Amino acid sequence: MSIYVHRYTDLNNAKEKLCRQVMSMMMMLMILKFLSSRQHFASCILIAQAIDGLVDDRGDW
């Protein structure tokens, strides 16, 4: 039982780190929105959506 709890804690820590990384990436995308053309920003949104999909998949663990 203790091994299961320990692994669960590790998973939560990993998810927290991943969430922080995604949040910082979103901030960078917001900055890109102001610095670059709309066409470039549209591609950034597609990348962000792809990353978001990966996070959703892993969140179902």
C-alpha positions, 0 to 999 in steps of 0.5 A, a space after each residue: 500500500 505504501 508503495 502505491 501511495 508513494 507512486 501516486 505522490 510522484 505522479 502528482 508532482 510530475 503533473 504539477 511540474 507539467 502544468 507549470 511548464 504548460 502555463 509558462 508556455 501559454 504565457 510565452 504564446 501570449 507574448 508571441 501574440 503581441 510580437 508576431 504576425 497573426 499567421 504566426 500566432 495561428 500556428 502557435 495556437 495549433 501547437 498549444 492545442 497539440 500540447 494540451 491534448 497530450 496533457 489531457 491524455 496523460 491526465 487520465 492516469 
